[in-house]
Amino acid sequence: MITGMRRVGKSVFLKQVTDLIQTRGGNPLYLNMELIDNHRFKDMDVLYRYIKEFPELSALLIDEVQDIKGWEELVASLLAEGGIDIYISGSNAGMFASELASSISGRYVELHIYPLGLAEFVQFRGEDSGSLPEEFGLFLRLGGMPGIHSMQLSTEVVYQYLGSVMDTVILNDVIMRNSIRSIPLLESVFSFLADNVGSLHSGKSIADYMRSHGRTTTAGTVIDYIRNLADAYAIYNLKRFDIRGKKLLSYTEKAYLSDLSFRHALFGFRDGAISGFLENIVCLELMRRDYTVFVGESGNKEIDFIAEKGDETVYVQVAYHLASPDTIEREFSVLESIRDNYPKVVLSMDKDFPSRGGIRHAYLPEFLVEDWL
């Protein structure tokens, strides 16, 4: 099961898998449900009969499987029959969570695809790439959507493309999927989250903000819309974890965009919110490295990220510049207050900043392209 937001490269990945199966002597069938030629297969029975026309089939690969009515019954039936490998991709986590759990629970492996990280961004740039600081500056402004590398890398061109991607995601995977009635309100909620990446929020706080700007809504509606956006992978909503109490905290969370560039496409690039931008980039990189990520709290102090993978835990603080004693104390002291032996790291845009008391410091762009954890 290949998951991820639209336009992050799921189709390319499935085509690569198809080619690999063919080179190994297999007989795969690849179907992209976004193509008009395949719209007849939105009827599960029509698709099933078509699949049976290939008796030597070794693998079935279906891109954007959620467009097939009754797809979960089809997959469950093919699994029960056996004999072929099945690869499916989709752009809605809520759909997979409910329908896979009831139909093929315990019989699938999920691979989540994110937009490009900085290391992949540089790789895509190839011979055009410059120094690491230059490439990071470009990445910060243009983001990691793979499609931008087929066009001129100017903000005017790229942001227009990103706007069309956002429209597709919100229309197909949020509005139509969830039968949203108040489209302007949904767009306002998304814009609020995009303009406040890295800030704590609650359904009530956003609803209060909306009402102060003339939009009538409730906390419950806002929470539903945030969940709908997260299901479409437009955002990643992080829970808070109390280290001292060893429990998840309710009410307030943090939302990070699936790609920071969507924020710039909406509002233009304004570096006044640079700290939140850097948090967004680090959060995605941690998830790209297969960590489960939480926002931490220790007493009355906030830890930007608690990253867990198996038995491994890493605490991460993110800052723009460690330019004053107060900033240095704030970023390091909260990690020093954690009484365990798991790795702790402070990331910033400072080069050659010293570590302190066993807490490592790393230049943020280097962390993004090297294995610092």
Secondary structure, 3 states (H helix, E strand, C coil): CEECCCCCCHHHHHHHHHHHHHHCCCCEEEEECCCHHHHHHHEHHHHHHHHCCCCCCCEEEEECHHHCECHHHHHHHHHHHCCCEEEEEECCHHHHHHHHHHHCCCCCCCEECCCCCHHHHHHHHHHHCCCHHHHHHHHHHHCCCHHHHHCCCCHHHHHHHHHHHHHHHHHHHHHHHHCCCCHHHHHHHHHHHHHCCCCEECHHHHHHHHHHCCCCCCHHHHHHHHHHHHHCCCEEEEEEEECCCCEEEEEEEEEEECCCHHHHHHHCCCHHHHHHHHHHHHHHHHHHCCCEEEEEEECCEEEEEEEEECCEEEEEEECCCCCCHHHHHHHHHHHHCCCCCCCEEEEECCCCCCCECCEEEEEHHHHHHCCCC
